[in-house]
Amino acid sequence: DAMVIQNPRYQVTQFGKPVTLSCSQTLNHNVMYWYQQKSSQAPKLLFHYYDKDFNNEADTPDNFQSRRPNTSFCFLDIRSPGLGDAAMYLCATSRWWGQTDTQYFGPGTRLTVL
Amino acid sequence: DAKTTQPNSMESNEEEPVHLPCNHSTISGTDYIHWYRQLPSQGPEYVIHGLTSNVNNRMASLAIAEDRKSSTLILHRATLRDAAVYYCILSMETSGSRLTFGEGTQLTVNP
């Protein structure tokens, strides 16, 4: 089945130690998204890629960056994780950047910061 | 962005219909209404979307008020697997496929 895959499902890092989360998709979709979901809160969009074009949300901290080396893969880099960055990180895709385009989500990576 | 208001939680019994309400009184004429749900420990999944007319798919039905200021997601026969947080989200014409999630409704299904 075509899907959105996130690895690892659980990631533990130390305060201030850079960490990279990965996402891959077999849907061949043009748009990939990263969301942050803190405990008992709704998902919050951090940024998205339309093909190779990176689009940052206005309130996404500089500590968060992303790379998309090809259509299938997208990475979330947290340069210096703080305790407040502990959250579930969700990757999603959509075929186009259209008002009615469905987003397909991966299972998420739960990040713990010690 | 136009905002949505949903009850924090609802309960239902298994095999009974569930009506999940959403208020969006500031909706504009070109805003679409989307519903996603998030099962425990999973990413959100698409349920249904609509503009003006009622919509049906294999998962649910979406009933949209004539003035579009409210909508209702209908699960025709709730199962235990339908226990999830249900998000009602508006998408603006100028915002592409951006989803701004609100707090959603936690649906509990009792056996």
Contacts between the chains, C-beta under 8 A, distances in Angstrom:
chain1	res1	chain2	res2	distance
A	4	B	43	7.6
A	31	B	97	6.6
A	42	B	87	6.9
A	42	B	101	3.7
A	42	B	102	6.2
A	42	B	103	5.9
A	42	B	104	6.2
A	43	B	38	7.9
A	43	B	44	6.5
A	43	B	99	7.9
A	43	B	101	5.0
A	44	B	101	7.3
A	45	B	98	6.4
A	45	B	99	6.9
A	45	B	100	7.2
A	48	B	98	7.7
A	90	B	43	5.0
A	90	B	44	7.4
A	91	B	43	8.0
A	92	B	43	7.1
A	92	B	44	7.9
A	94	B	97	5.0
A	96	B	97	7.1
A	97	B	96	4.1
A	97	B	97	5.2
A	98	B	96	6.4
A	98	B	97	5.7
A	99	B	30	7.9
A	99	B	32	5.6
A	99	B	91	4.9
A	99	B	92	7.3
A	99	B	93	5.8
A	99	B	95	7.4
A	99	B	96	6.6
A	99	B	97	6.8
A	100	B	32	5.9
A	100	B	49	6.3
A	100	B	91	7.4
A	100	B	97	8.0
A	101	B	96	7.9
A	101	B	97	4.3
A	102	B	46	4.6
A	102	B	49	7.8
A	103	B	36	7.8
A	103	B	44	7.7
A	103	B	46	6.8
A	103	B	97	6.5
A	103	B	99	6.2
A	104	B	46	7.4
A	105	B	42	7.9
A	105	B	43	3.1
A	105	B	44	5.0
A	105	B	45	6.5
A	106	B	43	5.4
A	107	B	41	7.8
A	107	B	42	5.8
A	107	B	43	5.5
A	108	B	41	8.0
A	108	B	42	7.4
A	108	B	43	5.3
